């Protein structure tokens, strides 16, 4: 067990080095999935609530793709990431999707560390919020997840106080199974909008690829 823990920490350390040194690149075949130039926000929720928000989740229509976008902006990002990890472990305890979930959680922690390491140390003048951007994107045949940093303007993007994203910086792009991406998008939406997964239809609106939970999934 001790050896396994040591190997796990070594993998995280290696990921930190790669994130810090490598130029972030979205593979060419996935570029259309992350082209946000014509995004239509279908619905938005502050998480965990408007009163105690640490970020927001947006349901986005992006041409032929459905997107669940998470924008975290908080001084306690490590605590939020730990909560996401807990939910992932609960949602994918074993079986299909479990390995995809582990890879996602590992990447999430690596990106969080990179964002923390980039923070300026002058606490008197710097905005101490750590800003983490996550997108799950689903198409008819394609599916991918991007994690990275972003820059924003506060409270001017919507009447309800949502932020305006100025820039996004992908740091890690994953290609999990389409089945994992599809169900995890539904789980994130259900959790963020405080509804049961079976009652997601009205929340999802025009995101047709996510509407039917019985949709036949490909590998």
NORZI-V201772 format. One line per field, one symbol per residue. ss: DSSP state (A for helix, B for strand, O for the rest). phi: phi as a letter, one per 40 degrees, with the letter a starting at -180 (. if undefined). psi: psi as a letter, one per 20 degrees, with the letter a starting at -180 (. if undefined). Layout:
ss->???
phi->???
psi->???
This chain:
ss->OAAAAAAAAAAAAAAAAAAAAOOOOOOAAAAAAAOOOOOBBBBBBBBOOOOOOOBBBBBBBBOOBBBBBBBBBBOOAAAAAAAAAAAAAAAOOOOOOAAAAAAAAAAAAAAAAAAAAAOOOOOOOOOOOBBBBBBBBBOOOOBBBBBBBBBBBOOOOOOOOOOBBBBBBBBBBBOOOAAAAAAAAAAAAAAAOOOOAAAOAAAAOOOAAAAOOOOOOOO
phi->.ccccccccccccccdccccbcccbcddcbdccbcccbcbccaabcbcaccbcbiabbcbcbgcbbbbbbbbaacbccccccccdccccccbcagdgccccccccccccccdccccccccccccbcccccbbbbbbbbbdbbaabbbabababcfbcaccgccbccabbcbbbbbccccccdcccccccccccfbcdcbcdcccfccccccbccdcccc
psi->gggggggghgggghhggghhhqppppqhiighhjojhkqoohqqpqqirhhlpjaqpppppndjqppoppopnqilhhhghhhggghghhhmhaapighggghggghghggggggghipqinihhqojppopppppppahhqqrpqqarrqrppkjhqhjjqqpogqqnphppqmrqhgggghhggggggghjlqqhikighghcjnhhigoijppqr.
